[in-house]
Amino acid sequence: MRLGDTLYEPGRQLDHAYFPVSAIVSLLYVTRSGGSSEIAGVGSEGIVGVPLFMGGDTTPSSALVRSAGHAYRLERGLLAAEFLRAGAVQHLLLRYTQALITEMCQTAACNRHHSIEQQLSRWLLWTADRVPSQGITMTQDLVASLLGVRRESITEAAGRLQQSGVIRYRRGHIDVLDRVGLQSYACECYAVVKREMNRLLPGTPLLPNAVAAHA
Protein backbone atom coordinates (compact mmCIF):
# COMPACT_ATOMS: atom_id res chain seq x y z
CA MET A 1 0.00 0.00 0.00
CA ARG A 2 1.70 3.17 -1.25
CA LEU A 3 1.51 6.60 0.35
CA GLY A 4 -1.39 8.46 -1.24
CA ASP A 5 -3.22 5.40 -2.62
CA THR A 6 -7.02 5.78 -2.50
CA LEU A 7 -8.75 2.57 -1.36
CA TYR A 8 -12.28 3.82 -1.89
CA GLU A 9 -14.09 7.03 -2.79
CA PRO A 10 -17.35 8.58 -1.53
CA GLY A 11 -20.53 6.90 -2.72
CA ARG A 12 -18.81 4.09 -4.61
CA GLN A 13 -19.36 0.40 -3.96
CA LEU A 14 -16.69 -1.11 -1.72
CA ASP A 15 -15.30 -4.32 -3.21
CA HIS A 16 -12.71 -5.27 -0.60
CA ALA A 17 -11.95 -4.95 3.08
CA TYR A 18 -8.38 -4.14 4.11
CA PHE A 19 -6.58 -5.26 7.25
CA PRO A 20 -3.48 -3.03 7.63
CA VAL A 21 -0.35 -4.68 8.99
CA SER A 22 2.25 -1.91 8.76
CA ALA A 23 0.31 0.72 6.78
CA ILE A 24 -1.98 3.42 8.16
CA VAL A 25 -5.17 4.45 6.37
CA SER A 26 -7.02 7.72 6.92
CA LEU A 27 -10.79 7.87 6.68
CA LEU A 28 -11.49 11.32 5.26
CA TYR A 29 -14.45 13.54 4.60
CA VAL A 30 -13.97 15.93 1.69
CA THR A 31 -16.24 18.95 1.29
CA ARG A 32 -17.61 20.28 -1.99
CA SER A 33 -15.12 23.14 -1.80
CA GLY A 34 -12.24 20.67 -1.63
CA GLY A 35 -11.48 20.95 2.06
CA SER A 36 -10.80 17.73 3.93
CA SER A 37 -10.54 16.43 7.46
CA GLU A 38 -9.60 13.05 8.90
CA ILE A 39 -12.44 11.45 10.85
CA ALA A 40 -10.43 8.40 11.95
CA GLY A 41 -7.23 6.47 11.30
CA VAL A 42 -6.89 2.72 10.89
CA GLY A 43 -3.74 0.74 11.60
CA SER A 44 -2.95 -2.84 12.56
CA GLU A 45 -5.69 -2.75 15.19
CA GLY A 46 -8.53 -2.48 12.70
CA ILE A 47 -10.21 -2.92 9.35
CA VAL A 48 -10.95 -0.57 6.47
CA GLY A 49 -14.38 -1.43 5.09
CA VAL A 50 -16.79 -1.45 8.05
CA PRO A 51 -19.79 -0.68 5.75
CA LEU A 52 -19.33 -4.09 4.11
CA PHE A 53 -20.50 -5.98 7.20
CA MET A 54 -22.77 -3.28 8.61
CA GLY A 55 -25.02 -3.40 5.54
CA GLY A 56 -24.15 -0.06 3.97
CA ASP A 57 -21.84 -1.11 1.10
CA THR A 58 -21.03 2.57 0.41
CA THR A 59 -19.95 5.54 2.54
CA PRO A 60 -19.72 9.34 2.07
CA SER A 61 -16.10 9.27 3.23
CA SER A 62 -12.96 8.18 1.41
CA ALA A 63 -9.99 6.05 2.49
CA LEU A 64 -6.44 7.23 1.78
CA VAL A 65 -3.14 5.53 2.63
CA ARG A 66 -1.22 8.06 4.75
CA SER A 67 1.63 5.77 5.80
CA ALA A 68 2.95 3.25 3.30
CA GLY A 69 3.15 -0.41 4.29
CA HIS A 70 1.41 -3.72 3.90
CA ALA A 71 -2.13 -4.97 4.43
CA TYR A 72 -4.26 -8.03 3.81
CA ARG A 73 -7.15 -7.63 1.37
CA LEU A 74 -10.34 -9.67 1.56
CA GLU A 75 -13.10 -9.83 -1.06
CA ARG A 76 -16.41 -8.41 0.18
CA GLY A 77 -18.40 -11.62 -0.27
CA LEU A 78 -15.99 -13.63 1.88
CA LEU A 79 -16.12 -11.07 4.66
CA ALA A 80 -19.92 -10.93 4.58
CA ALA A 81 -20.20 -14.72 4.65
CA GLU A 82 -17.88 -15.00 7.64
CA PHE A 83 -19.70 -12.21 9.47
CA LEU A 84 -23.08 -13.90 8.98
CA ARG A 85 -21.79 -17.06 10.66
CA ALA A 86 -22.21 -15.11 13.89
CA GLY A 87 -19.03 -16.48 15.40
CA ALA A 88 -15.88 -15.02 16.88
CA VAL A 89 -15.12 -12.86 13.82
CA GLN A 90 -18.50 -11.13 14.00
CA HIS A 91 -18.02 -10.45 17.70
CA LEU A 92 -14.55 -8.99 17.11
CA LEU A 93 -15.65 -6.83 14.17
CA LEU A 94 -18.56 -5.37 16.15
CA ARG A 95 -16.32 -4.55 19.08
CA TYR A 96 -13.84 -2.86 16.75
CA THR A 97 -16.69 -0.87 15.18
CA GLN A 98 -17.64 0.42 18.63
CA ALA A 99 -14.03 1.48 19.22
CA LEU A 100 -13.95 3.19 15.80
CA ILE A 101 -17.13 5.12 16.62
CA THR A 102 -15.48 6.29 19.83
CA GLU A 103 -12.47 7.53 17.87
CA MET A 104 -14.70 9.38 15.39
CA CYS A 105 -16.72 11.05 18.16
CA GLN A 106 -13.61 12.02 20.08
CA THR A 107 -11.99 13.42 16.93
CA ALA A 108 -15.05 15.59 16.25
CA ALA A 109 -15.03 16.93 19.82
CA CYS A 110 -11.26 17.50 19.72
CA ASN A 111 -11.39 19.43 16.45
CA ARG A 112 -14.10 21.68 17.88
CA HIS A 113 -12.86 22.36 21.40
CA HIS A 114 -9.08 21.88 21.60
CA SER A 115 -6.11 23.92 20.42
CA ILE A 116 -4.09 23.12 17.29
CA GLU A 117 -1.15 22.12 19.49
CA GLN A 118 -3.34 19.67 21.41
CA GLN A 119 -4.82 18.28 18.20
CA LEU A 120 -1.39 17.83 16.64
CA SER A 121 -0.04 16.13 19.77
CA ARG A 122 -3.02 13.77 19.86
CA TRP A 123 -2.66 13.00 16.17
CA LEU A 124 1.10 12.37 16.44
CA LEU A 125 0.58 10.00 19.37
CA TRP A 126 -2.13 8.07 17.54
CA THR A 127 0.10 7.82 14.47
CA ALA A 128 3.22 6.85 16.43
CA ASP A 129 1.26 4.05 18.09
CA ARG A 130 0.45 2.61 14.67
CA VAL A 131 3.90 2.63 13.06
CA PRO A 132 6.72 0.16 13.84
CA SER A 133 9.26 2.91 14.65
CA GLN A 134 9.14 6.32 16.28
CA GLY A 135 9.62 8.02 12.90
CA ILE A 136 6.64 9.35 10.94
CA THR A 137 7.00 10.14 7.23
CA MET A 138 4.62 13.04 6.76
CA THR A 139 4.71 16.57 5.37
CA GLN A 140 3.21 19.51 7.23
CA ASP A 141 0.90 20.10 4.26
CA LEU A 142 -0.56 16.62 4.61
CA VAL A 143 -0.91 16.91 8.38
CA ALA A 144 -2.71 20.25 7.93
CA SER A 145 -5.04 18.66 5.36
CA LEU A 146 -5.84 15.73 7.65
CA LEU A 147 -6.56 17.99 10.62
CA GLY A 148 -8.48 20.46 8.46
CA VAL A 149 -6.39 23.48 9.52
CA ARG A 150 -3.97 25.96 7.89
CA ARG A 151 -0.42 24.81 7.21
CA GLU A 152 0.90 27.84 9.09
CA SER A 153 -0.91 26.66 12.21
CA ILE A 154 0.78 23.25 11.98
CA THR A 155 4.18 24.90 11.44
CA GLU A 156 3.77 27.02 14.57
CA ALA A 157 2.51 24.13 16.71
CA ALA A 158 5.21 21.74 15.48
CA GLY A 159 7.83 24.41 16.17
CA ARG A 160 6.72 24.73 19.79
CA LEU A 161 6.73 20.96 20.26
CA GLN A 162 10.20 20.74 18.74
CA GLN A 163 11.50 23.51 21.02
CA SER A 164 10.17 21.58 24.01
CA GLY A 165 12.18 18.53 22.92
CA VAL A 166 9.30 16.07 22.49
CA ILE A 167 9.58 15.83 18.67
CA ARG A 168 12.15 16.49 15.96
CA TYR A 169 10.95 17.70 12.58
CA ARG A 170 12.91 17.39 9.36
CA ARG A 171 11.44 18.00 5.94
CA GLY A 172 8.85 15.29 5.41
CA HIS A 173 9.76 13.39 8.57
CA ILE A 174 8.73 13.68 12.24
CA ASP A 175 10.43 11.78 15.07
CA VAL A 176 8.67 11.38 18.41
CA LEU A 177 11.51 11.75 20.91
CA ASP A 178 9.55 11.78 24.17
CA ARG A 179 6.21 9.98 24.02
CA VAL A 180 5.32 10.65 27.67
CA GLY A 181 6.30 14.29 27.27
CA LEU A 182 4.18 14.57 24.13
CA GLN A 183 1.21 13.22 26.09
CA SER A 184 1.45 16.22 28.40
CA TYR A 185 0.75 18.48 25.40
CA ALA A 186 -2.17 16.38 24.16
CA CYS A 187 -5.75 16.74 25.35
CA GLU A 188 -7.71 13.99 27.09
CA CYS A 189 -8.96 12.67 23.73
CA TYR A 190 -5.86 10.53 23.25
CA ALA A 191 -6.25 8.67 26.54
CA VAL A 192 -10.03 8.28 26.11
CA VAL A 193 -9.63 6.43 22.81
CA LYS A 194 -6.74 4.32 24.15
CA ARG A 195 -8.74 3.19 27.16
CA GLU A 196 -11.73 2.27 25.03
CA MET A 197 -9.56 0.40 22.53
CA ASN A 198 -7.89 -1.48 25.35
CA ARG A 199 -11.26 -2.33 26.91
CA LEU A 200 -12.91 -3.53 23.70
CA LEU A 201 -9.86 -5.15 22.08
CA PRO A 202 -7.54 -6.38 24.86
CA GLY A 203 -4.01 -6.96 23.66
CA THR A 204 -4.29 -4.66 20.63
CA PRO A 205 -0.87 -3.41 19.44
CA LEU A 206 -2.32 0.11 19.35
CA LEU A 207 -1.93 0.54 23.11
CA PRO A 208 1.70 0.22 24.19
CA ASN A 209 2.44 -0.48 27.86
CA ALA A 210 3.94 2.99 28.26
CA VAL A 211 0.70 4.56 27.12
CA ALA A 212 -1.47 2.33 29.28
CA ALA A 213 0.57 3.25 32.34
CA HIS A 214 0.01 6.97 31.82
CA ALA A 215 -3.57 6.93 30.49
C-alpha positions as CSV (number, residue, x, y, z in Angstrom):
1,M,0.0,0.0,0.0
2,R,1.7,3.2,-1.3
3,L,1.5,6.6,0.3
4,G,-1.4,8.5,-1.2
5,D,-3.2,5.4,-2.6
6,T,-7.0,5.8,-2.5
7,L,-8.8,2.6,-1.4
8,Y,-12.3,3.8,-1.9
9,E,-14.1,7.0,-2.8
10,P,-17.4,8.6,-1.5
11,G,-20.5,6.9,-2.7
12,R,-18.8,4.1,-4.6
13,Q,-19.4,0.4,-4.0
14,L,-16.7,-1.1,-1.7
15,D,-15.3,-4.3,-3.2
16,H,-12.7,-5.3,-0.6
17,A,-11.9,-5.0,3.1
18,Y,-8.4,-4.1,4.1
19,F,-6.6,-5.3,7.3
20,P,-3.5,-3.0,7.6
21,V,-0.4,-4.7,9.0
22,S,2.3,-1.9,8.8
23,A,0.3,0.7,6.8
24,I,-2.0,3.4,8.2
25,V,-5.2,4.4,6.4
26,S,-7.0,7.7,6.9
27,L,-10.8,7.9,6.7
28,L,-11.5,11.3,5.3
29,Y,-14.5,13.5,4.6
30,V,-14.0,15.9,1.7
31,T,-16.2,18.9,1.3
32,R,-17.6,20.3,-2.0
33,S,-15.1,23.1,-1.8
34,G,-12.2,20.7,-1.6
35,G,-11.5,21.0,2.1
36,S,-10.8,17.7,3.9
37,S,-10.5,16.4,7.5
38,E,-9.6,13.0,8.9
39,I,-12.4,11.5,10.9
40,A,-10.4,8.4,11.9
41,G,-7.2,6.5,11.3
42,V,-6.9,2.7,10.9
43,G,-3.7,0.7,11.6
44,S,-3.0,-2.8,12.6
45,E,-5.7,-2.8,15.2
46,G,-8.5,-2.5,12.7
47,I,-10.2,-2.9,9.3
48,V,-10.9,-0.6,6.5
49,G,-14.4,-1.4,5.1
50,V,-16.8,-1.5,8.1
51,P,-19.8,-0.7,5.8
52,L,-19.3,-4.1,4.1
53,F,-20.5,-6.0,7.2
54,M,-22.8,-3.3,8.6
55,G,-25.0,-3.4,5.5
56,G,-24.2,-0.1,4.0
57,D,-21.8,-1.1,1.1
58,T,-21.0,2.6,0.4
59,T,-20.0,5.5,2.5
60,P,-19.7,9.3,2.1
61,S,-16.1,9.3,3.2
62,S,-13.0,8.2,1.4
63,A,-10.0,6.1,2.5
64,L,-6.4,7.2,1.8
65,V,-3.1,5.5,2.6
66,R,-1.2,8.1,4.7
67,S,1.6,5.8,5.8
68,A,3.0,3.2,3.3
69,G,3.2,-0.4,4.3
70,H,1.4,-3.7,3.9
71,A,-2.1,-5.0,4.4
72,Y,-4.3,-8.0,3.8
73,R,-7.2,-7.6,1.4
74,L,-10.3,-9.7,1.6
75,E,-13.1,-9.8,-1.1
76,R,-16.4,-8.4,0.2
77,G,-18.4,-11.6,-0.3
78,L,-16.0,-13.6,1.9
79,L,-16.1,-11.1,4.7
80,A,-19.9,-10.9,4.6
81,A,-20.2,-14.7,4.7
82,E,-17.9,-15.0,7.6
83,F,-19.7,-12.2,9.5
84,L,-23.1,-13.9,9.0
85,R,-21.8,-17.1,10.7
86,A,-22.2,-15.1,13.9
87,G,-19.0,-16.5,15.4
88,A,-15.9,-15.0,16.9
89,V,-15.1,-12.9,13.8
90,Q,-18.5,-11.1,14.0
91,H,-18.0,-10.4,17.7
92,L,-14.6,-9.0,17.1
93,L,-15.7,-6.8,14.2
94,L,-18.6,-5.4,16.1
95,R,-16.3,-4.5,19.1
96,Y,-13.8,-2.9,16.7
97,T,-16.7,-0.9,15.2
98,Q,-17.6,0.4,18.6
99,A,-14.0,1.5,19.2
100,L,-14.0,3.2,15.8
101,I,-17.1,5.1,16.6
102,T,-15.5,6.3,19.8
103,E,-12.5,7.5,17.9
104,M,-14.7,9.4,15.4
105,C,-16.7,11.0,18.2
106,Q,-13.6,12.0,20.1
107,T,-12.0,13.4,16.9
108,A,-15.1,15.6,16.3
109,A,-15.0,16.9,19.8
110,C,-11.3,17.5,19.7
111,N,-11.4,19.4,16.5
112,R,-14.1,21.7,17.9
113,H,-12.9,22.4,21.4
114,H,-9.1,21.9,21.6
115,S,-6.1,23.9,20.4
116,I,-4.1,23.1,17.3
117,E,-1.1,22.1,19.5
118,Q,-3.3,19.7,21.4
119,Q,-4.8,18.3,18.2
120,L,-1.4,17.8,16.6
121,S,0.0,16.1,19.8
122,R,-3.0,13.8,19.9
123,W,-2.7,13.0,16.2
124,L,1.1,12.4,16.4
125,L,0.6,10.0,19.4
126,W,-2.1,8.1,17.5
127,T,0.1,7.8,14.5
128,A,3.2,6.9,16.4
129,D,1.3,4.0,18.1
130,R,0.5,2.6,14.7
131,V,3.9,2.6,13.1
132,P,6.7,0.2,13.8
133,S,9.3,2.9,14.6
134,Q,9.1,6.3,16.3
135,G,9.6,8.0,12.9
136,I,6.6,9.4,10.9
137,T,7.0,10.1,7.2
138,M,4.6,13.0,6.8
139,T,4.7,16.6,5.4
140,Q,3.2,19.5,7.2
141,D,0.9,20.1,4.3
142,L,-0.6,16.6,4.6
143,V,-0.9,16.9,8.4
144,A,-2.7,20.2,7.9
145,S,-5.0,18.7,5.4
146,L,-5.8,15.7,7.7
147,L,-6.6,18.0,10.6
148,G,-8.5,20.5,8.5
149,V,-6.4,23.5,9.5
150,R,-4.0,26.0,7.9
151,R,-0.4,24.8,7.2
152,E,0.9,27.8,9.1
153,S,-0.9,26.7,12.2
154,I,0.8,23.3,12.0
155,T,4.2,24.9,11.4
156,E,3.8,27.0,14.6
157,A,2.5,24.1,16.7
158,A,5.2,21.7,15.5
159,G,7.8,24.4,16.2
160,R,6.7,24.7,19.8
161,L,6.7,21.0,20.3
162,Q,10.2,20.7,18.7
163,Q,11.5,23.5,21.0
164,S,10.2,21.6,24.0
165,G,12.2,18.5,22.9
166,V,9.3,16.1,22.5
167,I,9.6,15.8,18.7
168,R,12.2,16.5,16.0
169,Y,11.0,17.7,12.6
170,R,12.9,17.4,9.4
171,R,11.4,18.0,5.9
172,G,8.8,15.3,5.4
173,H,9.8,13.4,8.6
174,I,8.7,13.7,12.2
175,D,10.4,11.8,15.1
176,V,8.7,11.4,18.4
177,L,11.5,11.8,20.9
178,D,9.6,11.8,24.2
179,R,6.2,10.0,24.0
180,V,5.3,10.6,27.7
181,G,6.3,14.3,27.3
182,L,4.2,14.6,24.1
183,Q,1.2,13.2,26.1
184,S,1.5,16.2,28.4
185,Y,0.7,18.5,25.4
186,A,-2.2,16.4,24.2
187,C,-5.7,16.7,25.4
188,E,-7.7,14.0,27.1
189,C,-9.0,12.7,23.7
190,Y,-5.9,10.5,23.3
191,A,-6.3,8.7,26.5
192,V,-10.0,8.3,26.1
193,V,-9.6,6.4,22.8
194,K,-6.7,4.3,24.1
195,R,-8.7,3.2,27.2
196,E,-11.7,2.3,25.0
197,M,-9.6,0.4,22.5
198,N,-7.9,-1.5,25.4
199,R,-11.3,-2.3,26.9
200,L,-12.9,-3.5,23.7
201,L,-9.9,-5.2,22.1
202,P,-7.5,-6.4,24.9
203,G,-4.0,-7.0,23.7
204,T,-4.3,-4.7,20.6
205,P,-0.9,-3.4,19.4
206,L,-2.3,0.1,19.4
207,L,-1.9,0.5,23.1
208,P,1.7,0.2,24.2
209,N,2.4,-0.5,27.9
210,A,3.9,3.0,28.3
211,V,0.7,4.6,27.1
212,A,-1.5,2.3,29.3
213,A,0.6,3.2,32.3
214,H,0.0,7.0,31.8
215,A,-3.6,6.9,30.5
